[in-house]
Amino acid sequence: MDKPSEYPAPPAAVSNDAGVLWVVATPIGHMQDLSPRARAVLGAVDWVAAEDTRRTGRLLEQIGARPRRMSLHEHNEASRIPRLQQLLAAGRHVALVSDAGTPLLSDPGARLVAAVAAAGVAVSPVPGPCSVAAALSVAGFAADRFRFEGFLPARSESRRRRLEALAREPVTSVFFEAPHRIAACLQELAAVAGPDRQVAVARELTKVHETVLRGSVARVAKQVAADADQQRGELVVVLEPAAQRAAGAEEADDVLRALLAELPTKQAARLAARITGAKRNELYQRALALGSGGGSDA
């Protein structure tokens, strides 16, 4: 392939006879979000390794690109690596794409990138659309630090444990959820994080039916449960950070554990607030996370 002049040169330790693995971000919905550089790369590479060759084929057709295509998904990634390494070693250029957005973010490709880089072949990003970044940009929460959780577990018990962990995070949390589970997920989130915790649910970003619901978990959960349209499409959930815990948080936990062994959760949290001076609502949520050893919650 004749490399356009704007392509970066391979690192000095890489042979110029080898190809380059280009990791290319593609639109999450709106076709005009495909960057000019991504168009140039996809139009010039010899091969495209795609999660779904038919879906990627439609994208390539729209931009007039005609590279050869090879499927690469979670079930066949390991078996595809030797062939792709052979192509790259022979000087062929390969673009790695996912169905939408930036590859490797809850998508296959990590093993390929690691293997190619370990072999001394250049791997170069072609950045662009990313649903995680897009959701963070419109959620209204601090994004200087955040935790990306990918997809939550499908099983309710495992999902609840993951949500309990996210509810304690002192940074903004971002995760994906399947449309048929979003209503149950938000109900569980309200239970473990508290109904007043702020959340944003971004649906079908950059597409015709894009919506962003913002507000308390209880309010958003009610909106989603009442509107079947909010239970369709691609969903990204953004959860505001947990309140910063006081310097004496470990001591507060010790107090809570001792009280929970003898008292119901609400009483333990109320008494712990008097002893430690911490907020009762925060201690109640912490008590739920620690697990009650007492009787009823009346």
C-alpha positions, 0 to 999 in steps of 0.5 A, a space after each residue: 500500500 502507498 502510505 499517504 504522507 500524513 501517516 506516521 512513520 513506524 518506530 525506529 525499531 520496526 522494519 520498514 518492510 513490515 506493515 502497520 496495524 491501524 486501530 481505527 475508531 468508527 462512528 457510533 451512529 452518525 456517519 459524519 463522525 468518521 474522521 478524514 484520517 480514518 477514511 484515508 486509512 480504511 481506503 488505503 489498507 490491504 485488509 480490515 479485521 472487523 468484528 462483523 464483516 457485513 456491518 463493516 462492509 456497509 461502512 466501507 461501501 459508503 466511503 468507497 473503500 475496498 480492502 479485503 475483510 477478515 472477521 475478528 471477534 471474541 470467539 475467533 481472535 486467537 485463531 486469527 492472530 497468526 494469519 494477521 501476523 503473517 500479513 503484517 510481516 509481509 508488508 501488508 497494512 491492516 485496520 482493526 475496527 469494531 462494530 462501532 466506536 473505538 476498538 478494545 473498549 469492551 470489544 475484541 482486539 487486545 490479544 491481537 494488539 499485544 501479539 503484534 506489538 510483541 513481534 516488533 510490528 508497529 501498532 498505530 491508533 486512528 482516534 475518533 468516536 467513543 461512546 464512553 467519552 461521548 456519554 461523559 461529555 454530556 452527563 454533567 459529572 466531573 470527568 478528570 478521573 473516572 472508572 469504566 466498567 464495561 458491561 455489567 454481569 447479566 446475573 442479578 446477584 453478580 450485577 448487584 455486587 458490581 453496583 455496590 462496588 461502583 456506588 462506593 467509588 469516589 470517581 465518576 463511574 461509566 458502564 454499559 447495560 443491555 436494553 432488556 436489563 436497564 430497568 432492573 439495573 437502575 432499580 438495583 442501583 437506587 437500592 445500593 447507591 441511594 435513591 437521591 444519587 445522581 445518574 445520567 443514562 445516555 441512549 443511542 448517542 449521535 443517532 436519530 433517537 438520541 436521549 440523555 436522562 439526567 437526575 436522581 437514580 429514583 427519578 431516572 429509574 421511574 422514567 425508564 420503567 414507564 417508557 418502553 422506548 427508553 429500554 431500546 438501543 445502545 445504553 451508557 450509564 454514568 454515575 456521579 462519584 460517591 461523596 468523599 469519605 471523612 478521614 475517620 472512615 475506617 473508624 466509622 466502619 469499625 463502629 458500624 460493624 460493632 453496632 450491626 452485630 447487635 442492632 438493625 441497620 437504621 438504628 446502627 447508622 443513627 447511633 454511629 452518626 451520633 458517635 462519629 459525627 458523620 452524616 447518617 445517610 452516608 453511614 446508612 449506605 455504608 452499613 448496607 454495603 458492609 452487611 447487616 448482622 442485626 434483625 429487621 430494618 424497622 
